[in-house]
Amino acid sequence: MGSSSATLFLLCFALFSLAANAYEVSHDGRAMSINGERKILISGTIHYPRSTAEMWPSLINKAKEGGLQVIETYVFWNAHEPLRRQYDFSGNLDLVRFIKTVQSEGLYVLLRIGPYVCAEWSYGGFPVWLHNIPNIKFRTKNDAFMSEMKNFTTLIVDMMKTEKLFASQGGPIIAAQIENEYGNVNGPYGDDGKEYIKWCAQLADSYQIGVPWVMCQQDDAPPPMLNTCNGWYCDQWQPNSNSTPKIWTENWTGWYKNWGNPNPHRTAEDLAFSVARFFQYGGSFQNYYMYHGGTNFGRTAGGPYITTSYDYDAPLDEYGNKNQPKWGHLKQLHLLLKSMEKILTHGVYRNIEFGNQMTATVYSYAGRSVCFLGNADDSRDATINFRNTNYTIPAWSVSILPDCYTEVSAQTSTMGMKENEADDAGEPFALKWRWMYEPYDQLLNSSVSGSKMSASVLLDQKVVTNDTSDYLWYTTSFDVKKTDPIWGKEVKLRVNTSGHGLHAFVNGGYVGSQYANYSHYKFQYESVIQLQLGKNEIALLSATVGLANYGSFFDNVEVGIHGPVELVADAGNNETITMDLSTNKWVYKVGLQGERDEFYNPLKTKEEEWLTRNLPTNSIFVWYKTTFKSPLGNDPVVVDLMGLGKGFAWVNGNNIGRYWTSYLADQDGCSSTCDYRGTYGSTKCLTKCGEPSQRWYHVPRSFLRDDGDNTFIVLEELGGSPYNVKFQTVTVGRASAHAYEGHKLELSCQGERVISEIKFASFGQPKGEIGSFEKGHCESPKALSVIKKKCVGKESCSMRISEKVLGSTGCNVEQNRLAVEAICDTKVNEEASNLLG
């Protein structure tokens, strides 16, 4: 882009009749404007169903403190309409309350209605009942689908209008989204897909909401839709019209986690680099996906095989704590970008190429200039002469002039798990357990003729369950006579399934179980079984672990047992006898008996039904129950499920999600070091190889009782032991930070804990990085005592870094550096107490 193009953007304002106190939201090729003023907009995604309503004010406040002006969220169709025309907007699904909470903090909203959301959410946010409508085809020109999509989209738009939540009505919603990432997958849909996108645009435009509509990842988005970019980097992306501002709807702050995979991590440096590059090359609206990831409560995780934690390595962690240094690093960048808003959105700009991926971009407006010096080489620093001054720009970094923020103040917080001090529930073996078996034997030892569905074909699990349970029983029977070729031989049961898991029972006895490995969801189960003369019964329990949420025709991905289901015996002479049961009469029963009888609800079962003696361990399908007191304080609560296998967990009847503690992450791919330089991908900077995919599970404090005992119930599916289960709180154990002279250093213990001790402090030329600081060859002798007086005993402290404040270093260098490492605790140690007097 050159300076001439910067002055020739076509002005394409969309003006609307405005209600009292309304915002006028418009756009041109440079930026979005609010009440006629072009804006640099920093946004972050917070999904309301992945937290609780009680968490929303704190999350949104921390987002605002971090320099955000906009909150994005999807709208989750299957959460709001789980059964056709039966709606739920209660609790953490109260969309209106969420948006009004954002509004109360003075922030704007980008509402991504979709209603396809992807989001690693089960079935991409589509309700499964949609799949069972005759002749329906998803996301294409299809009357049945478009009718249902229009019904739900209209419901949401009308709800927002009724509550006056669009900016044109004085509300916080400054933009909305129709469809989602369709351009990534639309090829196989052909011409009908193109017609569908045109219809989506016409539908959105027909609502006349008074604010722009966006379509992300849709290069052919029809006007007046604004096409936008998603990805780890969008600096080189350009919109499809010079009247559309450069908008980044998803800057992926990390990545999601799967059962069986290590922890992904995207460094603060790389994330900040991507943001600075985006604004260097004309960006004006950037959104973090995610800013707070949260938790996949209940059965909402998709994938398949998405973990219950949706932490995403976001600036706010799963529990709502500031993920340092990422949160603080980005906050400083946001403040800098916002300070240059006028110049960036109005200035004439030009690029100067130095070669080897080194570029300077100069914005000039009203006699002022802003300069970006960007080095996209992933290994070599660059030294350039710019405006008669030499600058060394590190590899994979952007320096912003004249402020020269080559490094900003950054804190790292080390989170730790603290035992529950309210009772002994933080100690292994302290919890008193009761139990009962899942009564599947009632199914296996009785006639199933009374079940609701039967067919002489193996049906897809989605069709039968309507997504009301992870579990579906497939049962059939057959007779064996002495004259049958299979009688008297070793017989194997062979089941081909798209599962994702299978438990097999023959004649009332358990035979075995198998689960698919991550990314290979179709498998063949085989086991030797014993047949009997006369009637034989086979019961296969199929289990899913989230439904597919992405890809062309993902809605038609098979789950459950599709066969063939066979009995196989060796006839000798390399010949095989096969008895195919696939076209037998199969009887289907949805879910487990304990689900139907609500064993997880403390109010639905009597205490005498739960056994106290001979507690079984390492047994399939056992329900365990215990009580615990709420941990003291306000720190986030987690439950450590080490020792259990796989299943679900409930606190006071609230489903905190699937657990699968026994599924260990791959042994390979992790590294103790992480070089932020170079293009990020989901397999870079992995940690926790060989450890449980997820060990700790979030228990929101709103699920807990203020007084009395809380009830904790688990359904153990694969076999494990509850004896090591314990409740803990998530606390900041250490806080480390570093900053250069002339900048401000901030240190915080985030919550009820205080800075109890300064373990390390050096002002001068300290060596190392956060977590491994060492003293350099020179330093101020008084810096440690100054910082102790300033910070010890406080939850947080801040100071401007200078020799005047911290003492002379004698280093004789252009810029001194301060490095600090603090201990956070509920108590101040004796030395610190004496220091405080």
C-alpha positions, -999 to +999 in steps of 0.1 A: +000+000+000+013+035-009+005+070+003-017+077-026-040+048-019-044+060+017-063+091+005-084+074-021-105+050+000-141+051-011-163+064+017-191+040+021-211+051+052-241+031+061-264+057+078-294+047+097-323+064+114-313+066+150-332+062+183-325+086+212-290+081+226-282+058+197-247+053+182-242+059+145-220+030+134-205+033+099-174+023+080-151+032+052-121+014+038-099+027+067-119+019+098-152+015+115-166+048+129-188+054+159-206+087+158-184+098+130-151+091+146-128+064+131-118+039+157-089+015+165-109-013+180-093-040+202-117-069+209-117-102+227-140-133+226-157-144+257-182-172+253-210-168+278-219-205+281-183-214+289-184-195+322-211-187+346-232-155+349-215-148+382-181-148+365-192-124+337-186-091+355-151-100+366-141-114+332-154-083+313-138-059+338-104-076+334-109-074+296-116-037+299-086-033+322-065-051+296-073-024+270-103-040+252-132-019+238-152-047+223-164-082+234-172-108+208-193-139+214-210-166+193-247-175+198-250-212+205-281-226+187-281-261+202-278-246+237-307-223+232-330-247+213-320-282+224-354-295+212-373-280+184-391-249+195-382-254+231-359-225+241-335-220+270-320-186+279-316-192+316-285-192+338-253-190+318-274-191+286-289-157+295-276-139+264-294-106+271-279-105+306-244-111+292-247-083+267-261-059+293-231-068+316-208-059+287-227-027+283-225-018+320-187-018+317-189+007+288-178-018+261-192-027+227-203-061+214-198-079+181-226-105+181-217-135+160-251-151+154-239-176+129-259-197+137-231-221+127-203-214+152-176-242+149-159-231+182-149-267+191-185-269+203-204-301+198-219-303+163-207-268+156-236-253+176-263-270+154-290-288+173-290-325+164-327-326+159-320-305+128-302-335+112-333-356+116-356-333+096-365-351+063-347-340+032-326-315+050-291-305+039-270-282+061-254-249+050-265-250+014-295-240-007-321-261+010-355-250+020-357-270+052-324-258+065-329-222+055-363-221+071-349-234+104-319-211+102-341-181+095-364-190+125-335-190+150-317-160+135-349-140+136-355-151+172-321-137+182-324-105+162-359-098+175-347-105+211-319-079+207-343-054+192-368-058+219-341-052+245-328-022+225-293-037+223-282-027+189-261+005+187-288+021+165-311+018+195-285+030+220-272-005+228-237-019+227-239-041+196-219-023+169-218-053+145-233-087+139-222-118+120-241-141+097-227-176+089-191-185+099-159-195+080-180-209+051-153-198+026-130-224+041-153-253+032-177-241+005-161-257-025-179-291-023-212-273-020-209-260-055-234-235-070-259-243-043-234-231-017-229-198-036-267-193-037-268-200+000-243-173+008-263-148-012-294-158+007-275-154+040-265-119+030-301-110+019-315-124+052-291-104+073-297-072+054-334-076+057-333-073+094-323-036+092-305-037+125-287-004+119-252-018+123-228-036+098-229-073+092-197-093+088-189-127+072-156-141+083-133-161+059-157-153+030-137-136+002-169-135-020-191-120+007-219-101-011-223-064-003-231-050+022-215-078+041-180-071+054-156-099+048-130-105+076-100-127+084-094-155+109-060-171+117-028-167+136-016-140+113-037-116+091-013-087+084-010-096+047-047-103+042-068-077+024-107-073+023-125-078-010-136-042-013-117-009-008-148+003+011-143-025+037-120-019+067-094-045+075-110-066+103-095-096+120-123-115+137-102-143+151-065-139+162-060-173+178-043-166+211-033-203+215-051-234+205-076-259+219-067-291+235-077-327+226-078-358+247-045-375+241-026-344+231-001-322+251-008-286+261-005-261+234+011-227+241+015-195+220+040-171+234+031-135+244+059-123+221+045-140+190+009-129+197+020-093+202+041-095+170+010-106+151-010-077+165+016-051+158+021-064+122-017-062+116-019-025+126+014-018+108-003-029+075-035-010+079-056-030+103-082-012+124-103-039+142-086-069+158-102-096+180-086-122+202-100-157+199-101-164+228-096-137+254-112-160+279-116-196+268-134-211+298-149-245+303-169-270+282-195-278+309-217-308+304-216-324+270-209-292+250-173-301+239-171-310+203-142-321+181-146-351+187-122-355+216-121-318+227-112-316+264-135-301+290-110-273+296-111-247+268-084-226+283-069-219+248-038-203+265-059-171+264-050-138+282-075-148+309-071-184+319-099-210+322-107-198+357-106-160+350-071-153+363-048-130+343-025-153+322+008-135+326+029-124+308+004-125+280-023-103+296+001-076+307+022-077+275-009-071+254-023-044+277+008-023+271+005-028+233-032-018+234-025+014+253+002+023+227-020+016+197-050+035+211-027+065+218-020+066+180-056+061+170-060+094+151-028+090+131-034+054+123-070+059+111-065+092+092-028+094+083-012+090+049+012+061+050+040+046+030+061+015+032+099+014+029+114-020+021+149-027+034+151-063+021+152-096+040+117-091+053+126-058+070+100-031+064+093+004+078+058+018+077+053+056+083+019+071+091+017+109+090-012+131+100-015+168+111+022+172+115+027+141+135+042+107+125+041+071+138+066+046+125+066+007+126+099-011+121+090-047+114+114-076+110+096-108+099+128-128+096+125-157+120+162-160+129+183-129+120+182-095+137+183-065+113+203-033+117+190-004+096+196+033+092+162+050+094+159+087+094+197+091+100+195+068+131+207+032+133+182+007+148+187-030+155+154-048+152+153-083+167+141-112+145+104-116+145+096-083+162+080-049+155+094-017+171+070+012+172+085+047+170+089+073+183+081+055+216+105+026+206+086-001+226+111-028+217+101-044+250+072-036+273+068-043+310+057-079+314+048-100+344+047-138+346+024-155+372+031-190+382-003-206+392-004-233+419-030-256+434-037-250+471-054-276+493-089-271+507-085-257+542-123-257+549-121-294+557-099-324+551-111-327+515-078-315+502-061-346+515-062-380+497-084-406+514-101-379+535-133-379+514-160-404+526-173-422+495-206-440+488-213-459+457-237-478+435-234-497+403-250-485+371-278-510+368-272-521+332-279-557+342-316-547+343-313-542+306-292-573+299-312-597+320-347-586+308-366-583+276-359-551+257-391-554+236-405-524+255-378-501+242-389-472+220-371-480+188-361-511+168-349-516+132-334-543+111-305-520+103-277-504+123-287-468+128-265-437+133-262-428+169-273-392+163-305-403+147-316-423+178-303-402+207-311-368+193-279-358+213-296-363+247-268-387+259-233-399+250-246-434+253-267-457+231-275-494+236-276-516+204-291-550+214-300-580+194-306-618+199-301-649+178-305-687+182-277-712+181-283-749+173-260-779+175-262-782+138-250-746+132-215-746+117-204-720+143-213-742+173-184-758+192-158-735+178-139-706+192-160-676+182-150-640+180-173-610+182-162-584+156-177-550+156-169-522+132-178-488+147-175-451+143-181-449+181-161-433+196-161-460+223-176-495+227-185-517+256-196-552+247-218-576+267-228-612+257-256-631+275-255-607+304-217-609+309-192-581+303-168-589+274-146-559+270-143-522+260-123-502+235-120-465+227-107-449+195-074-430+195-075-393+188-082-385+151-088-422+143-124-426+153-134-456+133-121-489+146-127-526+148-134-542+181-127-580+184-130-604+214-135-641+220-169-648+234-188-678+247-221-688+230-248-710+244-273-733+228-306-716+222-310-678+226-280-656+228-281-619+234-256-593+225-257-558+239-233-532+226-230-498+244-217-472+220-203-440+235-195-406+219-170-380+230-184-349+213-197-346+178-178-332+148-179-294+145-160-285+113-155-293+077-177-297+046-207-319+054-194-324+089-231-329+100-231-362+082-201-377+099-211-411+112-211-419+149-222-451+165-221-487+153-225-489+115-212-524+112-207-549+101-213-567+134-202-603+129-195-636+147-164-651+132-150-687+137-121-706+123-134-735+101-099-749+095-080-751+062-077-713+062-114-710+059-136-687+081-172-690+092-189-657+094-223-649+108-233-613+099-257-598+125-259-564+109-294-569+094-308-586+126-335-568+145-317-543+166-334-527+196-321-493+207-322-477+242-309-442+248-286-434+277-279-451+310-304-460+337-286-437+361-290-408+337-327-414+334-331-418+371-308-388+377-283-405+401-263-372+397-290-352+414-287-353+452-325-347+455-334-377+433-318-405+452-321-416+489-291-419+511-299-456+518-296-464+481-259-455+482-236-482+497-208-475+521-190-509+524-168-527+499-163-498+476-153-511+442-123-497+423-112-503+387-147-515+379-167-502+349-199-481+353-198-472+390-214-441+405-194-426+434-207-400+458-191-378+485-195-345+502-171-316+508-171-281+522-166-251+500-129-240+501-123-208+520-119-175+502-127-165+466-099-181+446-111-204+418-119-240+428-108-271+410-112-308+416-082-331+411-095-363+395-062-382+395-068-419+398-102-419+380-106-432+344-133-416+323-168-404+329-188-374+340-187-353+373-214-333+390-213-307+419-246-302+435-263-315+404-243-292+380-224-311+353-189-299+353-181-319+321-165-350+309-133-362+326-108-386+311-079-385+335-066-419+324-060-407+288-023-396+288-009-371+263+015-383+236+050-388+248+065-369+218+065-333+206+072-314+238+102-292+246+115-275+277+122-243+257+101-223+233+115-200+207+088-174+199+105-166+166+089-180+135+054-189+124+033-204+151+013-236+147-007-259+170+023-283+174+048-257+184+057-250+221+039-281+235+042-291+271+031-319+295+038-348+272+030-382+288+008-366+315-030-368+318-047-348+291-066-331+318-062-336+355-079-306+371-116-297+365-131-263+371-158-260+398-173-225+395-180-210+430-216-203+419-221-241+419-211-243+456-231-237+487-221-209+511-231-230+541-231-268+547-218-296+526-216-298+488-224-331+470-200-345+445-210-374+422-191-391+394-201-417+369-169-438+364-172-455+330-139-472+324-127-481+360-106-461+384-103-452+421-118-421+438-095-423+468-071-396+454-098-371+445-093-338+462-106-302+460-082-274+457-080-237+448-060-220+421-037-194+434-008-173+422+023-187+438+049-165+423+049-132+403+078-122+382+083-091+361+109-071+342+109-037+326+133-012+311+142+022+325+115+048+317+087+023+318+063+013+345+066-021+363+035-037+377+034-067+400+002-084+412-008-116+431-043-114+415-067-119+444-067-124+481-030-133+484-004-106+490+033-102+481+049-119+511+085-119+499+107-104+472+129-134+463+149-116+436+153-079+426+181-064+406+182-030+388+210-026+364+219-053+339+203-085+353+207-116+331+182-143+321+145-143+315+114-146+338+119-176+360+157-177+357+169-142+366+205-137+377+224-106+388+246-089+362+280-072+365+264-040+379+233-030+398+219-005+423+226-015+459+193+000+471+168-014+446+159-045+467+150-025+498+130+000+478+110-027+461+104-045+494+090-013+510+069-006+480+054-040+475+056-064+504+022-068+522+002-056+492-018-075+466-003-054+439+022-026+434+036-005+406+065+019+401+081+040+374+116+026+366+144+052+371+177+057+389+160+084+408+136+059+424+158+028+426+193+043+430+223+047+407+235+015+390+269+026+379+264+005+348+272+033+323+247+019+297+220+035+276+191+018+294+190-001+327+166-030+334+147-040+365+139-077+372+118-088+401+105-122+414+080-122+442+063-148+464+026-146+468+010-159+500-018-153+525+008-143+551+037-120+551+069-137+563+087-125+595+115-106+577+089-087+557+068-080+588+098-064+604+105-044+573+069-031+574+074-022+610 
